Amino acid sequence: MINGHTKPVGLMAWPIGHTLSPAMHNAAFDALSLNWCYIPLPVQPTQVEAAVRGLAALGFRGCNVTVPHKQAVVSILDSVASDAAQFGAVNTIVVERDEDGTATLKGDNTDYKGFVGSLRSEGFGPEGQKAVVVGAGGGARAVVFGLLQAGVEEVLVFDIVPAQAQALVAGLGDGRLQTLPQTTEALVELARAADLLVNATPVGMSPKVDESIWPDEVPVPAHLTVFDLVYNPLETKLLKQVKRAGARAIGGLDMLVRQGALSFEIWTGVEPPIDVMRAACEEGLKNRQGV
């Protein structure tokens, strides 16, 4: 039961109706009998700074940040972890207080660790591999950074806004990164020579479940591992295309759970029950789909 001793955390996003994070974190708090509560926080882009500053005033212990705010919050925080600062995106805020009650807002990013952990759990080691990443937003930044940290040989970044992809590549300043204009023909050609294809865009997300970054008329290369960051639906059109071709398909739910578990531990100092978090997400998706 929520009371005067409850420690609040939450998620800033716009829009926010799709999120599974409250169910995931609150299930973990309940399982561990922790008097914490995770709250959805709908924050319009024009109100990001006011919302971030308000966390301390409202007694929050921390907050997750997702689309479209991951990059916008970086300059507002008092400090940012070196890795998150390097790729310019924060998904986890911690509110720390001194003995006199002075609050400090610190930013971190658990997305890239969740991504790499999910890849490895599916048997894919990024070391020495070639990857193609579609998208250049906050999620893509975490993916690209994670791949570089894990020892990938080369990453090609596509985005429908070329300047955004160029900014991502320039910001990381790594010779293993390249960017090209996003066309279907280029994507197919380069994916055939790659080991990993990552969809870091919302394409295929509910309710637009009939969309895919991959063309219907071209089979997905059977040797390819394809990771779709979209987790609603659990099996996107892209993943269905991948499975029909006999290639390895990885959905975004495991990454969501892993990054959430890392945020949970940062806030509470307690190792979370990952199986409980995953089950809560799966149940939430089933309820939405009327299964």
C-alpha positions, 0 to 999 in steps of 0.5 A: 500500500502506498503511504508516506514512506513510499519511495517513488520512481517513474518514467518520463515519456511522451506519449506514455500509454504504451509503457510496460515499465510500471507493471514490470517494476511494481511487480518486482517491488511487490515480490521483494516487499519493498515500499517503492512505487513506479509511476508513469509520468507523461511529459510533453517535450516543452516541459522536460526541464521543469519535470526533471527539476521537479523530481527532487522537489516531489521526493522522487528517488529516480526516474527512467527516461524514454522517447523522445526525452533521452537526449534532451535531459542530458544537459539538464542534469547535474552530472552524467555517467561517462559512458552515457555522456559519450553517446549523449543519451540518458535513460536512468536518473538518480536523485541523490540527497546530502545530509542537509537534503540538497538533491543532486540529479545524476544521469546514467544509461542501462540501455546499451548494457541491456542490449548487449546482454540480450544479444549474448543471451541469444548466443550472438557475440558482437566481437569482430562482427559487422552490423547494420543499425536502422535508426539514429535516435536515443535507442540507436545511440545505445545500440551503436555504443554497446556494439562498439564497446563489445568489440564489433568490427564495423557498424553502418548506420541508416536513418530517414533523416541523414543528418541525424545519422551523421550526428550520431556517427560524428558524436561517437568519433569511432573509425568503425562507424559509417553512415549512408542514405537510407534506401531499401536497396542499400539496406538489402545489399549491406545486410547481405554482407553483415552479421547483425541487423538491428531495427532501432526505429518504431517501425512495426510497433503496435498499432502499425503492426503491418509495417517493416523495415525489410521489403516483402519481396526480398528474403532475409539472408538466412545467415543474419541475426536480426534484433528488433527493439520493438517489443509490442507486439512480441513478434513484429512483422520483421521478426516473422520475415526473419523466421520464415527465412530461417534466420535468427530473430531476437525481439525487444522484450528481453532488452526492456527487462534487462535495462529495467533490472539494471535501473532497479538495482541502481535505485534500490541497491537490491538485485531484482527478480528478473523472471518476475519482471519479464512475466509482468511484461508478458502478461501486460502485452497479453492483456492489451492484445486480448489473449 
